Amino acid sequence: MPCSLFLSGLSGMLLGHEVKEVLKSHGTVPLFRLVRDLRAGDTPARRRRDIVLAFLSQLHATAQSPVLNRKMQFHLNGFKGSHDPLQLLYEGEQEPDFQSSLPEEVDVLIIGAGPAGQLLGTQLSRFPNITTRIIESKPGRLVQGQADGLQCRTIEIFEAFGFSERVLKEAYWVNETTFWSPSEDGKGLRRTGRIRDTEDGLSEFPHVILNQARLHDLWLDAMKGSATRLEPSYSRQMASMKIPETGPIEVEIERVDEAHKGQKEKVRAKYVVGCDGSRSGVRRAMGYEMKGDFANQAWGVLDALVTTDFPDLRLKTAIHSADAGSILIIPREGGYMARFYIEMDKLNPDERIASKNVTAESLIETAKRIFHPFTFDVKHIAYWSVYEVGQRLTDHFDDVVPKTEREQRNPRVFIAGDACHTHSAKAGQGMNVSMNDAYNLGWKLASVLHGTADPKLLHTYNDERQGIAKLLIDFDRKISKLFAAKPKGKDGKDDKDAIDPAVFQDYFERQGRFMAGVETKYHPGMLTSNDTSHQDLAKSFEIGTRFQSCQVLRLADAKPVQLGHVMDADGRWRIVIFGDKSDATSSSSPINKTCDFLSNTLIPRYTPAKADIDSVLDVRAVLQTSRKDVSISDLPGILLPHKGVFGVQDYEKVFTDEASYGYGFGEIYKNRGIDAEKGCVILVRPDQYVSAIVPLGEEGHGMMREFFDGFMKPQEGTNGTNGHV
Ligand SMILES: Cc1cc2nc3c(=O)[nH]c(=O)nc-3n(C[C@H](O)[C@H](O)[C@H](O)COP(=O)(O)OP(=O)(O)OC[C@H]3O[C@@H](n4cnc5c(N)ncnc54)[C@H](O)[C@@H]3O)c2cc1C
């Protein structure tokens, strides 16, 4: 039976059925078996329905596959004989040397090459006309350890930087979490819960675990593959920083390697970003303090190869023992190693963990007591450390204080990541939130340095990220308390903080979206429209939240593509048009009129002379019409723009909402609640957050103009079309 015929029959049979219940009983059955069963003449009606539903569930699963659909566009300005087309060729004469000396003047100086500094460096390394340097006090790349949890949202960001596949291949995928508590007699342990880790449909990517050191390598590779070949300048420590009223920031840097010990370098920077961790010197130079709880709970971290008769070593597992404390098992990448977060004794308010003389052996002894009666034999230790933090936060993430000065001054010094917030490792938030800070800031700095946005845009970094950090601190305080609490026993002799294991599991489940990193919602402001009157046109693309990807079909070549994956971390805004029911090729259609407005008015207004027409505002369209019924060359020119030195056309701007060959059907209109009658336009920030939803037609044109005028700089006297209309 031809697949299309089979499919159309299926959709008819499906209406009105309770899909969930059937799928639960059916599981994933190979497709050939389903088709064979369905063709058997004696298949009863109910069984046929089950077969159909299971088949569709498989299609759905394929459509959500995270490893699908990498974008790949290259050779725009001619064939380059590079062996890897995704690595840009270096255009200069000699590859730059980042180690021997620093330039006296830079656009952006990043202090610290942890996850925040590396993401920011990678973002800025993509812009050859921005001079960026990262200084790092360590002598080279991180070799081992530190954080490990990567949220779904973080993998979406990696996708935008082009290396999600490598992470997915190498990392451990967190599919399930189990909970263990004391057994009924109090002498052993029993599994009290086993839940899926991430709610269905949160993201096309899973929650994974990968060693921070490996992640650093991937960032270093991504920077090296950029047009600037950026890399951190190692063995250099920021010694002091002066922030004059006007003019560049002056930073004194000390070299700390043997060969150059004591040598000083001075760098003047237009912008400085402190990604220098929890003891941030940049934060101190700005006169800010961390406020909040001092560390009074220390956790041992042990990456080890062990043998044990405990069955859940390959699942993320929280164990609360009766009297010996708690452990969190995080299986590591590679299939054998696991990480153990081991609860240590509570510290007194003025006590530091250093005074406790913790050793790897004492961690192992504690772990053995918690695992009892299961065995726990450590065969090899890859990394161990004691991690001691409280929940702490700075009031300001930039140098413009008080707020009354905002009209006169724009920020020039920023802090990101652990430099502005610290918290426990329980929910694997540390490096994720740090990278999200940097992702929020990177494109803003680039737009201001490129002259396409007003520097007042930079105020939004503090406005947006300080509030998110506050939520994180509150969440972490709660989960740390639950984690450290003793489990309630049946005998009723518990201390007052003891909790029922079910309460812990319930909180864990309810906070799933937060822990996946998809709960972030920016409040109305310069970049988030307060006009929600058209939210109904695209119900699931909530204004202020990240644009959640969905599969569509590329019109020009019938390739299934994740729409979110065309939103590369390249500093461009996306204007995503969803077509209405009318014929998009007709000059009187709303979509055609909106495209006219974009190409003749809005885009030329903000696009610098000679730049490609999509270099600042990148227009994409999704149509309801089948690709078979529309010719791409009959669509408005902005959807098939001429670009590059030869003025060749870009065929990858238009998509349709229809089934693919073999990779399922995303059903974006249905799944994201797009109004099929009216269509709409969604404005998406360079870091993929939804800024506004506007209608097709006149009203929407005015709204778009007003929105972008709020922070973008008109590029007077240009046509913004690179000569190719
Ligand atoms: C020892 C340790 C263990 C950790 N374990 C865990 C864990 O198990 N789980 C978890 O979730 N999180 C853990 N964390 C926290 C997690 O690593 C951080 O949340 C995350 O790395 C924050 O990223 P960041 O880029 O903001 O800062 P960091 O990763 O701290 O990076 C800051 C960088 O700045 C450099 N630097 C500092 N000062 C200067 C200076 N003056 N000049 C130049 N360079 C400077 C540092 O060398 C460092 O490379 C751990 C952190 C540490 C330090």
The ligand as a Gaussian input file, in Angstrom:
#p B3LYP/6-31G(d) Opt

LIG

0 1
 C       35.532000      22.762000      42.022000
 C       34.145000      22.983000      41.487000
 C       33.276000      21.916000      41.440000
 C       32.004000      22.109000      40.947000
 N       31.179000      21.044000      40.909000
 C       29.959000      21.205000      40.411000
 C       29.120000      20.135000      40.318000
 O       29.478000      19.047000      40.717000
 N       27.882000      20.323000      39.767000
 C       27.446000      21.545000      39.349000
 O       26.326000      21.701000      38.862000
 N       28.248000      22.596000      39.441000
 C       29.485000      22.450000      39.942000
 N       30.286000      23.507000      40.007000
 C       29.748000      24.788000      39.549000
 C       29.779000      24.921000      38.061000
 O       31.000000      24.433000      37.592000
 C       29.548000      26.369000      37.766000
 O       28.194000      26.690000      38.079000
 C       29.818000      26.758000      36.352000
 O       31.103000      26.339000      35.964000
 C       29.701000      28.267000      36.244000
 O       30.279000      28.718000      35.068000
 P       31.000000      30.126000      35.001000
 O       31.520000      30.218000      33.632000
 O       30.097000      31.170000      35.490000
 O       32.183000      30.079000      36.068000
 P       33.420000      29.090000      36.259000
 O       33.171000      27.793000      35.637000
 O       33.750000      29.124000      37.704000
 O       34.574000      29.767000      35.429000
 C       35.259000      30.903000      35.853000
 C       36.614000      30.930000      35.171000
 O       37.222000      32.180000      35.417000
 C       38.583000      31.980000      35.719000
 N       38.998000      33.127000      36.533000
 C       38.589000      33.444000      37.776000
 N       39.136000      34.599000      38.175000
 C       39.917000      35.026000      37.159000
 C       40.748000      36.160000      36.969000
 N       40.885000      37.114000      37.918000
 N       41.414000      36.302000      35.803000
 C       41.287000      35.362000      34.830000
 N       40.516000      34.263000      34.958000
 C       39.831000      34.099000      36.108000
 C       38.599000      30.658000      36.443000
 O       39.877000      30.048000      36.364000
 C       37.543000      29.860000      35.700000
 O       38.076000      29.136000      34.623000
 C       31.572000      23.365000      40.500000
 C       32.454000      24.422000      40.549000
 C       33.740000      24.258000      41.033000
 C       34.680000      25.421000      41.041000

